[in-house]
Amino acid sequence: MSEADRQKWNTRYREQEGTGEPSAFLRSLADRLPSTGRALDVAGGAGREALWLGRRGLDVTLADISDVALEQAAEAARAAGVGLRCQRLDVEVESLPPGPFELVLCMNFLWRPLFAGFPKVLAPGGLLVFAQPTRSNLQRHAHPSARFLLEEGELPRLIQGLEIVSYTEGWTEEGRHEARMVAVAGAHRTWPT
């Protein structure tokens, strides 16, 4: 991303208030996610998912390009008494933080080259949780633009070196058309149904 992109995101986070609740999708996985170990929230913004994971007992690293978002996340973590590592990272030009992580989360951010890096930072049996709108989302919403949308059925084809254990695509309870996936690395983790 360019410096202009960083500033765009900084402005957007300055205009938002609070971190908000974690996504309904992430909360729906609560019984299936690890509650110990390390987690990485990629492009996690102001930390709504990262804080939730930290409250559950995970040692969370939040990586984002926005300085403002990371400051907001760090402040919210201090206020909540949750440990949180914040790392300014432009994942379009920099590598993911070194693993191993028991959980990698990437929600509402699409940079296709990241998929090659996910298996490298996941611990054996570690989970990747990913959600992103698809082109069908444009039927109801102008944003994100087509540049940042998955093609219908594309997400499973992007997965490399991981076993998909859960995949859905369709209109969500929030009114967005999303592809949602959970995948496991290496040694198979039991995935409760």
Backbone torsions as a table, in degrees:
resi	resn	phi	psi	omega
1	MET	NA	154.7	179.4
2	SER	-88.2	169.6	174.8
3	GLU	-61.0	-33.7	177.0
4	ALA	-62.6	-39.1	176.9
5	ASP	-63.6	-43.7	179.0
6	ARG	-58.7	-44.2	-179.2
7	GLN	-67.1	-36.6	176.8
8	LYS	-59.5	-45.5	179.5
9	TRP	-68.8	-38.1	176.5
10	ASN	-59.6	-44.0	178.7
11	THR	-63.3	-43.8	-179.6
12	ARG	-60.9	-42.5	-179.8
13	TYR	-72.0	-30.7	175.8
14	ARG	-62.9	-32.1	-176.6
15	GLU	-84.1	-14.2	179.2
16	GLN	-90.0	154.8	177.1
17	GLU	-117.5	131.2	174.5
18	GLY	69.8	168.5	-178.7
19	THR	-91.2	-21.7	179.7
20	GLY	75.2	178.3	-179.7
21	GLU	-83.8	149.8	175.0
22	PRO	-65.1	160.9	-177.4
23	SER	-60.7	150.2	176.4
24	ALA	-61.3	-35.1	178.5
25	PHE	-60.9	-48.8	179.8
26	LEU	-62.5	-44.1	179.1
27	ARG	-61.9	-32.8	-179.5
28	SER	-66.7	-18.5	-179.5
29	LEU	-94.2	3.5	-171.1
30	ALA	-48.6	-44.9	-176.9
31	ASP	-73.1	-12.6	-175.3
32	ARG	-106.5	-12.2	-177.0
33	LEU	-88.2	152.2	176.0
34	PRO	-66.2	151.9	177.0
35	SER	-115.8	3.8	174.5
36	THR	-137.2	163.1	179.0
37	GLY	99.1	-165.3	-175.3
38	ARG	-103.0	143.8	177.2
39	ALA	-131.7	148.7	176.7
40	LEU	-124.1	124.5	174.8
41	ASP	-105.8	108.1	-176.0
42	VAL	-86.7	126.4	-178.8
43	ALA	54.8	45.6	-173.6
44	GLY	-83.5	5.1	174.9
45	GLY	58.3	-133.2	-176.3
46	ALA	-80.2	3.9	167.8
47	GLY	92.5	21.2	-178.0
48	ARG	-60.5	-42.2	177.4
49	GLU	-75.7	-40.3	-179.0
50	ALA	-60.0	-42.5	178.9
51	LEU	-64.3	-41.1	178.8
52	TRP	-62.2	-43.3	178.1
53	LEU	-64.6	-40.1	177.9
54	GLY	-63.2	-39.5	177.6
55	ARG	-64.0	-26.4	179.6
56	ARG	-80.5	-7.2	176.5
57	GLY	111.8	-1.5	179.6
58	LEU	-81.0	149.7	173.5
59	ASP	-89.7	103.9	-166.6
60	VAL	-105.1	135.1	168.3
61	THR	-109.4	125.6	177.5
62	LEU	-105.5	121.0	179.4
63	ALA	-113.6	128.2	179.2
64	ASP	-155.8	158.7	179.7
65	ILE	-82.7	-21.7	-173.2
66	SER	-87.9	119.0	175.3
67	ASP	-61.9	-40.3	-178.4
68	VAL	-63.9	-45.8	178.8
69	ALA	-59.8	-43.9	-179.2
70	LEU	-65.2	-38.3	175.7
71	GLU	-63.3	-42.8	178.4
72	GLN	-62.9	-42.8	179.3
73	ALA	-63.8	-44.0	179.9
74	ALA	-63.2	-41.2	178.6
75	GLU	-64.7	-45.3	179.1
76	ALA	-63.2	-38.1	178.8
77	ALA	-65.2	-44.3	177.7
78	ARG	-60.0	-46.1	-179.3
79	ALA	-61.9	-33.5	-179.0
80	ALA	-89.0	-6.5	-177.5
81	GLY	69.8	31.5	-178.1
82	VAL	-110.6	131.4	174.4
83	GLY	-72.4	135.2	-179.4
84	LEU	-151.7	126.4	173.0
85	ARG	-92.5	127.5	178.8
86	CYS	-111.8	130.4	-178.4
87	GLN	-131.7	119.6	175.0
88	ARG	-72.2	123.1	-173.1
89	LEU	-149.8	129.4	172.4
90	ASP	-100.1	96.2	-173.8
91	VAL	-68.1	-10.1	176.5
92	GLU	-78.6	-16.0	179.1
93	VAL	-132.5	-12.5	-178.8
94	GLU	-117.0	152.9	179.1
95	SER	-74.2	155.3	173.3
96	LEU	-62.5	152.9	175.8
97	PRO	-57.9	149.0	-178.4
98	PRO	-65.8	140.3	177.4
99	GLY	-86.4	-157.1	5.4
100	PRO	-85.7	148.0	176.3
101	PHE	-116.2	139.9	174.8
102	GLU	-77.6	-21.0	-179.4
103	LEU	-146.5	131.5	169.9
104	VAL	-121.5	129.1	-177.5
105	LEU	-118.3	132.3	175.4
106	CYS	-141.5	107.4	-175.9
107	MET	-124.3	131.4	174.4
108	ASN	61.4	36.8	174.0
109	PHE	-148.4	129.1	-178.6
110	LEU	-126.7	114.8	169.7
111	TRP	-140.3	97.7	-170.9
112	ARG	-52.1	-36.0	178.7
113	PRO	-61.6	-18.4	178.1
114	LEU	-60.5	-29.9	-174.9
115	PHE	-61.5	-28.6	176.6
116	ALA	-71.8	-26.3	-178.7
117	GLY	-86.5	-23.3	-177.0
118	PHE	-57.2	-48.7	-179.1
119	PRO	-62.0	-27.9	-178.0
120	LYS	-70.4	-25.7	-177.1
121	VAL	-104.8	-7.6	178.9
122	LEU	-84.2	138.6	172.5
123	ALA	-70.7	156.3	173.0
124	PRO	-55.1	129.1	-177.2
125	GLY	83.8	-2.0	179.5
126	GLY	-71.4	154.1	-175.6
127	LEU	-107.6	140.2	167.8
128	LEU	-106.8	125.3	175.4
129	VAL	-115.0	123.2	-174.5
130	PHE	-137.2	137.9	175.1
131	ALA	-146.2	135.6	-179.4
132	GLN	-156.9	139.6	176.0
133	PRO	-62.1	154.5	176.6
134	THR	-107.2	175.1	179.5
135	ARG	-57.6	-30.4	179.2
136	SER	-60.3	-22.6	178.9
137	ASN	-59.3	-27.0	-180.0
138	LEU	-66.2	-15.0	176.4
139	GLN	-63.7	-27.6	-177.8
140	ARG	-121.3	-19.4	-173.0
141	HIS	-136.2	138.7	178.1
142	ALA	-79.9	-19.0	-177.2
143	HIS	-126.4	146.0	-4.7
144	PRO	-69.6	158.7	-179.1
145	SER	-69.7	166.7	-176.7
146	ALA	-55.1	-31.1	-180.0
147	ARG	-57.7	-29.5	-174.9
148	PHE	-107.2	19.8	-177.4
149	LEU	-113.9	146.2	172.5
150	LEU	-76.7	147.3	167.7
151	GLU	-72.2	154.1	177.0
152	GLU	-61.4	131.2	178.8
153	GLY	77.9	3.4	-176.0
154	GLU	-75.9	-36.8	-170.7
155	LEU	-54.0	-47.5	179.9
156	PRO	-60.3	-29.5	179.2
157	ARG	-72.9	-20.5	179.7
158	LEU	-80.5	-19.8	-175.3
159	ILE	-72.5	126.9	180.0
160	GLN	-126.9	128.9	173.7
161	GLY	69.7	16.2	178.6
162	LEU	-131.3	155.3	175.9
163	GLU	-101.3	122.9	178.1
164	ILE	-74.4	125.6	179.2
165	VAL	-110.4	-15.1	177.7
166	SER	-155.7	131.3	178.5
167	TYR	-149.1	128.8	173.8
168	THR	-136.6	155.9	175.5
169	GLU	-148.2	125.9	179.7
170	GLY	164.0	-170.9	179.9
171	TRP	-76.0	133.0	-176.8
172	THR	-96.2	172.1	177.0
173	GLU	-63.3	-21.7	177.6
174	GLU	-86.0	-1.9	177.6
175	GLY	85.7	17.3	177.9
176	ARG	-110.3	149.6	175.0
177	HIS	-93.2	110.9	-173.2
178	GLU	-127.2	152.2	164.8
179	ALA	-100.5	129.9	-178.5
180	ARG	-128.6	133.9	-174.6
181	MET	-146.2	146.7	168.8
182	VAL	-125.6	131.3	178.8
183	ALA	-132.7	154.3	-178.2
184	VAL	-119.1	146.6	-179.1
185	ALA	-98.7	141.6	170.8
186	GLY	53.1	-124.5	-177.9
187	ALA	-54.0	130.7	-176.1
188	HIS	-66.9	130.2	174.2
189	ARG	-96.0	136.7	176.3
190	THR	-64.8	128.1	-178.8
191	TRP	-112.5	105.0	-178.1
192	PRO	-62.4	145.2	178.8
193	THR	-97.6	NA	NA
